[in-house]
Amino acid sequence: MLRSGRQKVLIVDDEPDICHIFGRILVGRNLRAEYAHNLAEANSSLLEDPAALILLDNNLPDGSGLEWIPYLKAHYPETQVILVTAHDEPADREIALQMGADDFWGKPLSLELINQTLDSLTERYLSERFPGL
């Protein structure tokens, strides 16, 4: 779950511009953004320091983000995973959620959607940790 503070958010995307844009948004929300440009780099990053949230592109040079979600949920059950893809079809969304994604973002993205989702994850964390707050 996401809470305020310098929690790690891992951005897994092979496009440096996307990583940079997400990173600036996250840093502005007092979160620590780290980048991985493929699944191997992401795995190494998680072994060193698990993330509170992973923004996971679906099409990566060394595999499918969608197919990696069950591994993530098995090994990092507290980590929230948002699949980010250019293929925003209802069937794709349903499959991603069935595979264990916590959310699904279709490109192009809006700043409003990103902020709403981050707010929702933060609120969910606070309500679970501090009921009645």
N, C-alpha and C positions, 0 to 999 in steps of 0.2 A: 504494500500500500504506500501511497505517497503522502508525505507529511512535510510541513515547512522545514526549512533547514537545507543544508548542503548535501542532500541525498543524491546518489548517482542515478542518472538516467542514461542508458546506453542506446545510442542511435546507431542502428545497423542498416547502412545504405551505401551502395557503391558510387553514388553521386555526391561528390564533395560539396556542391552547392546546397543540396538538401540538408546535409549534415550541418553546414554552417547556419542555415536559416533556423532549423530546429534548435541548434545550440544557443543562438542568440535569444530565442524566445524563452528557453529554459533558464538560462543565466539570469534573465530579467525577472524570473520568478523565484530566484534564490535557490536554484537547483544546479547540480554539478553535471554538466554534459560531457560524456565521453563518446568517442566514435569508433566504429569498426566498419570496415568496408567489405567484409565477407563473413561467412559463418565461422571460419577458423579463427579469425581475429576476435570475433564476438565471444567465442567459447573461451579463449585465453583470458580476455578481459573479465569474464564472469568468474572464472576460477580464481583470479587474483582478488576480486572484490565484487560480490554479487550486487546487482542493481535493483532498485525499487521499481523501476519501470523500464521496459524495452520498447522502443519504437522500431519495428521490424519490417523492412522492405520485403516484399514477396520474392522478387526476382533478383537473386544475387549471383555473382560469378561462380560460386562453388555449391549452389543448391537453392532450394526453395525455402523461404521463410515459413510458409504455411506448413510444410512437412517437418520443420524444426520445432514447432510449437509444442507438440506432446513431450519432446525431450525437455524443453524448458520447464514445462509445468510439473514434470516428474522430479526434476532436480532442483528447481527453484520455485516451489509452490506459492511462496509469498510475493513473488515478482509479478507485476502486472505486465501483460503483453498486448500491445496494440499493433495489429497488422496494417501496414500501409501499402497500398497497391494502386496501380493505374486501372485495374480491372474491377470496377465498382458495380458488379452485377449482384442482384439479390441472392443468387445461388452461391456466388463466391463468399458473400458475407455470411451466409448460413453455414457453409463448410468451415470457414475460419472460426466461427463461434463454437461449432461442434468440436473442432480440434483443440479448443481450449483458450482461444484468444479472448481477452477481456473486452476488447473493442476492435473496431474495423474502420479504418479511414480510407476513403477512396480519393484519389487525386483527380482534379486539383483540390487542394485543401484551402480552407479559410482560417484566418487567425481566430475568428470567433469560435469555430469548431474546436480548434486546439485548446484555447483557453477554457471553454466550457467543459471539455473532457478532463483537463487537469484540475479544474475546480471541483468537479464531481469526484475524482479520485481522492483529492485531499479531504473533502467533506466525508466521504465514506470511511476513510482512515480515522478521522477524528471521532465520528459517531460510533465506530466499532471499539475504539480504545477508551473513549470517554462518554459512555452513554448518559443522556440527559444534559449534555453540554449545550 
